[in-house]
Amino acid sequence: MSKKFVIDNTSPYFVHPSEGSGISITAVTFNGENYDLWEKAVTTALRSKNKLGFVNGTIKLNDGANQSEKDAWEMVNSTICSWLLNVIDPKIRP
């Protein structure tokens, strides 16, 4: 029997309902010239949300993960991708 995958509020897989994909995680928007400041602001924001591991590679999708864990990983990864897109100037997103 597979181990049950549980998400609590200390888990990196936990996303608070107020932190949907439409939020801006920092007031600093990457404009093509302010990478150092933007990177520091984004890193700090992701660390505060317990999500930095998804970006720096320390939280990877486990090959042996059950479907619930795979779904949770995909949801959080997609949310983080949206957060990052939201703090990049629309003119340089493409």
N, C-alpha and C positions, 0 to 999 in steps of 0.2 A: 504494500500500500504506500502511495506517495505521501510525502510530508506536506501538510497543509501550508499554503503560502498566506501569511497574515501580514497586513499592513497596519501599523499603528502610527501615531503622530510623530514618532522619533525616526521612522524609517525614511530612507531617501526616496522611497516609492510613494510616500504620502504627499499629496498636493492638496493644500487647503482650498476649499470651495471658492474663496475670494481670489485665488491665484490662478485663474484660468489663462488660456492662451492669449487673451487680448491685453494683458497687463504690460506695462512698461516697467522693467525691473530696476531701471536707473534713469536718472534725468539726463545722463550723458548719452548723446547720440553720436555714433561713429559717422564722421563726415568725410572720411578718406585721408584726413590729416592729423587726427587726434588719437591714433591707435593706443598709445601708451596709457593715456588717461582713461579711455574707454575700456581697455582690457582690465585695468585695475578696478574700475567701477563694476564691471560685469563679474569679475572674479569674486569680489567682495559680496555682491548681491547673491550669486549662486552659492557661495559658502554659507551665507546667512540662512539660505533656504534648504541647506543640506543636499544640494544638487550638483556641486562642483565635480564630483566623481564621474558624472555622466559625460562631462566635457573633457576632463583630463585623462579619462580612460581607466580610472580605478574601479568604476562600476560598469561591468560589461554584462551583456546578456549571456547567462550561463547556458551552455549547450544542453545540459541535463534539466533545464528548467521546465516546470509543468506549464500548462497553457495559461493558468492564472498569472504566473510570474512573467511569462512572455508578454501577455497583454498589458500588465502593469508597466513593464519596462518600455514597451512601445508607446504607451500613453504619456509617460513622463518624458521620454526622449522627444516626442513630438511637441509637447508643451514647451520644453526648453528651446527647441528649434524656433518655435513661434516667438518666445521671449527674446531670443537673439535677433530675429528679423525685426522685431518691434523697436529695437534700439540701434538700427542702422538706417541712415538717411535713405528715404525712398529713391532718391536719384541714383544711388550707387548699389542698391540691392541686387539688380540683375547681374 
